[in-house]
């Protein structure tokens, strides 16, 4: 079998997966004038973004420069789509429909991997991210804001939803939870998601929660802060607490972290307001940079987990994966914060395509390098691009 025939066979396998999970997407273009199938446009866009394209103009240029390869692998009778075609599709495409297809696709891949390795269910981290480049002139808070869910164990985005502003994460998080499978998972959310209704939603869907506390829950933070302050005053002597500590040193910075958790919360006035509330948590962090005066920070959480400090510490530490392994990479490697396309649904749909591409790039383990270099390699080498597409996972 020739190299071209292998490429065509591999791309066909990936297209079959797209058809299986994305085939019911509605195409809003005028039916009589369609020259390029929606799935072909999605395939080309995913390939382009994996290979270094950060916006639709770059996607169209990728299609033009890769025209021979794309026509051969996709059998495009009308050549490759123009920039206007890409623009029209992503303006009109329903982000909610694309999100539902994405969730099905990710869950099918995770299910196959879990069955193959017999691993435990992953923690799920939920956090918001602003696309600053979409801010309209004179409207500093008009940027597109995306709330997404991250699987700690798999290092994959599970789903996302657009919200009108950070304050509306409260309404978006329950909708996102409805879309994804969290049964058996522990869900972590920062303080804006510390709401009784969100805790109830998580428990009703078969999950557990670890929710960060700030001053948005009346006296709850004060009660928990006061409890741990009293326990510290007596060095936790006689307290029913589980604790674990760690120390890290790197680049002239030393950080000591102590995690305390207790299930002794019958005294807590708000206990009955939170479904399945079983423990409260304090994380005490002391950071020293070079020879400067150490900085001390205490953070507080509520949880439906038992008072197992090591388990809780691992879960809380894992929450930063969504920031370090998803949001930061999207800004640095994909330049997402610089993208300013805000016509129709382009910003939200392209955000989803970037997350599809990031998932695929993270799943490719043979290249021992960062995401930015993997994208360059995919642009240089069509064989490596097909490897990133992960066709080996599909029958």
N, C-alpha and C positions, 0 to 999 in steps of 0.2 A: 504494500500500500504506500502511495506517494505521500510526501509531507502535506501537500494540498488536500489530499483525501482524508488524512488524519485530522487536519484542522477542521474540515467540513464535518466529519463525524463528531468531533469534540464539541463544536459550536452547536450542532444539532441536539446533543444531549443537554446542553445548557438551555437552549430554546424550549426543549420539552419541559424542563423544570419551570421556566417562565410561563409557559402555556398552562401548566398544571395549577400554578398558584396565582398568576396574574391574568389569566385568559378571560376572566369575566369583567375586566375593566371596560367601562363604557367609553367609546370613542366619540367625542362631541364635535368632530369635524363634519362638514357637509359631506354626506356619504357619496354623492356622485362625483366628487372631485378628489377622492382619496387615492393616492398613488403608492403610498408606503404604509405597510401594516403597522399598527400601534406596537405590537410586540417587537418588530424589527427596530423601531425607533427606540424603544426601551433598551434593547440589546446593545445597540450602537452607543447610546448615551452611557450605559454602565461601563462598557469597554473604554470609552473615551475618558470618563472620570477616573477609572482605575489607572489609566495610562497618563494622567497628568492634567486633563482638562478641568478647569475650575468653574467655567461658566458656559452658557449655550453657544457663544461665539466660538469658543475654543472647541466645543463639541462638534460644531459644524465644520471647523477647519480640520479636526481629526478625521471626520468622515471623508472629507475631500482628499486628504493625503493618504488615507488607507482605503481608497476606493476599490482598488483591484482586489485586495484581501477580503473586504466586506462583501463585494459582489460575488466572489467565489464561495465564501463560507455561508452567505445568507441567500444566495440566488436572487438578488435584487434585480428584477426585470426593468425597473425604471431608474436605475442608478441609485446613488446615495441621496438622502434627503438634503434639502437646502436649509440654511439658517432659519428662514421664515417658517418652514415646516416644523422644525424643532421648537421654535418660539410659540407657534400656534398650539401645538400639542400640550406644552407645559403650562401655557396660560389657561387652557380649558380643562385639563385633566383634574378630576376630583381628588384633592389630597386625602380626604377621608377614605375613599375607595382604595387609593394607592396604599394608604396605611394599613387597611384591613388585609390586603393582599400580602403586604410586607410581613405582617405579624404571622400569617399562616405559613409563609415561606421560612421565616426564622424558626418557628416552633417545629416545623418538620425536620429541619436540619439538626436542631438541638436534640429532638427525640431520637433520631438515628444515631447521633454521637453518644448519647446516654445509654442507649441499648447496647452499643458496641463496647462501651467501657464499664457499664454497670456502676456509674458514679452517682453521688448524691445530688439532690436538686440544688440549684444555684441560689444564692442570695440575689435579691433584685434591688437596685439602687435607683431612686427617682430624683431628678433634679432638672432645673430649667437652664436654658442658655439663650442669650440675646444675640441676634445677628445685627451687629451695630451698623454694618454697611447699608442696611435697608432703611435707616432713619431718614425721614423726609425733612427737607430744609425748613427750619423754623419750628419743627415739632420734635423736640429732643427725646420724647418717650414714644415715638411712633414706630420704632423698630419691630421687626418680626421676632416674637419670643416663642421658643420651642421647649416644651416639657418632654423629656424622654426617659425611658426605662432601660437599665443596663444590667446584664447578667454577669455577676462578679466572676463566677467560675469559668464561663465560656468566653468572657471578654467580648461580648456582642451586644449591640443595641437591639432591644426587644420590640420597641415601638416608640412612637412620638406623636405629639399633638401640638398644634399651634394655639397660642392664647393671645388675647389682645394686649395684655400687660402682665407684669410679674404678680400683681395682686390677684389676677384671675387664675393663677396656678391652683388655687383652692378648688375651683370648679372643674378645671381640666384634669386634675389628678384622678378623681373618681372615674371619669370617662376613660382615661388611659388604663386604669386598673380593670375596667370592664372588657377591654380589648385583649389583654394578655393573660396568660395562664400563670398564676402565682401559687397554686396549690402546693403545699409543702415547703414553700420558700419563706424566707424572712425578708420583709420589705423595709428599707431604710429611706427616710425622707428628712430633709432639713426642716427648720422650725416652721416655715410657712405651711407645711403639710401636717403639722401637729393639730389635728382636728378630730373631734370625737366621731364624726361621720366617716372620716377616712379610715380611722382605726377599725370601726365597725365593718366597713366595706372589705378591708383586708382579711379580717377574721372570717367573715361570711363566705369569702372565696377560698378558705382553707389555708390562709397564710398566717404568719406571725409578723409583728412589727417592732421596730426600734425607731422612735420618733424623737428628734432633737427638740429641746425646750428653749424658748426665749420668753420675753415678757408678753407674748400674745395670748396667754392662757390664764389671765387673771392672777390669782394667788398661787396657782399650782407650782410655778417656778420657785416662788418664795418659800413655800412649804418644804420642797425637796432640797433647796439650797440650805435652808436652816437645819434640816435633819443632818445632812452631811457635815455641816459646819460644827454641830455639836459632837458628832462622832470623831471628827478630827481633833477637837479639843481634848478628848479623852483617849486619843491615839487608837480609836476603834476597839478599845478594851471592852470585852463583853458584848460587842455588837455582833449581830447575826449578818455579817457581810462576807462575801467572797471577793478576793482581790488578786490582781495580777499586775506585774510591772515589766517594763522593758526599757532599754537604753540603747540609743543609736548615736554613732559619731561619723560624720562625713563632711568633707569640705570645710573644716573649721567650725562646724556646727554640732553641738551635742544636744540631744533631746531625750529627756526622761519622761516616761508616760506611765501613769498608774491608773488602773481601772477598778472601781469599787461598785459592787452591785448587791442589792438586798431584796429579799422577798418579804421582809418584815414591814408591810405597808398597811396593816389594818388601821393604823392611826390616821392615814391620809384621807382628808375629808372628801376629795374628789375621786376616790378609788372607784365608786360605783358608776361614775359617769363614763368610764372608759372600758369598752368591752374587752374582757379577758386580760385586763391589766394585772400583771404578776410581779413585776419588779421595777425598781428605779435605779438609775445609774449615774455615777459621777466619773468623768475622765479628767484627770489632773495632769497637765502638761507643763514641764519646765524646759525652756529652750535657752541655750547659751550660744551666742555667736562670737567666736574668737574669745577675747577677754572682756567682753562687755558684760554689764550687769544682767543676770538671768531674768527672763520674762516668764511670768507664771499665769496660766489660764486654766479655768475650770469650766467644763461643759457638762450639761445635764440632759438626761434622756429618760423616757418612759418606755416600757417594753412588755410584750406579752410572753417573752421568753422567761425561763426560770433563771434564778440568780447564779449563773455560771459565768464567772468573770472572763475566762479565756474565750469562751464562745462569743460573748458579747463584744470583747475587745477585737476579735477577728472580724466580726460583722461591721463594727463601726469603722475600723481601719479600711475595710473593703469598700465602704461608701465612697471614698475619694477616688476609686477607680473610674467612675463616670466622668470626673473632672480631668484626671491625669491621662486616662487612656482613651477618652472619647472627645470631650470638648476641647482640650488643649491640642490634640492632634488635628481636629477639624480646623482649628484656627491656624496652626503652624504649617501642617502639611497640605491642607486643602484650601487655605486662605479664606475660610468661610466668612470671617468677620469683615473681609474686604468686599464681599459680593454685594452689589447694590441693586440687583434686579428685583423690582417690586410690582411689576405688572401682573395682574391676574393672580394665578396660583404658582407662579414661577419660583418664588423664594422658598415656599414650603415644599413643593415637589422636588426641587433640586436639593434641598436639605435631606430629603428622604433618599435620593439617589446617592448622595455622598455617604450616608450611613450604610446603605446596601454595599457600596464599594469598600468602605472601611471594614465592614464585617468580613467580606471576602478576602481582603488583604491581610487581616489578622488571622484568618483561618489557614492561610498559606504559610507553612512552617519551614520550608526547605531553605529559603533565603535568610541568612542570619544578618539582617540589617533592618533599619527603620522603615516606617511607612513611606516616607518621601522617596527613598532610594528604590523601594519596591515599585512605586508608581513609575519611576524612570525606567526600571527594568522592563515593566509591562509595555511601555511605549516603544522600547528598543526591540523587544523580542516577542513576537506573536505567540510563540510556543509557551513562554512564561505567562503571558496574559491568559491563555487557556488554562494554565495550571492554577492561576489565581481564581478563575471562575469556578474552580473546584468540581469539574465535571466528574471526577472520580467518585463523588458522593451520590451520583445519580445512576439509576439503572437504565 
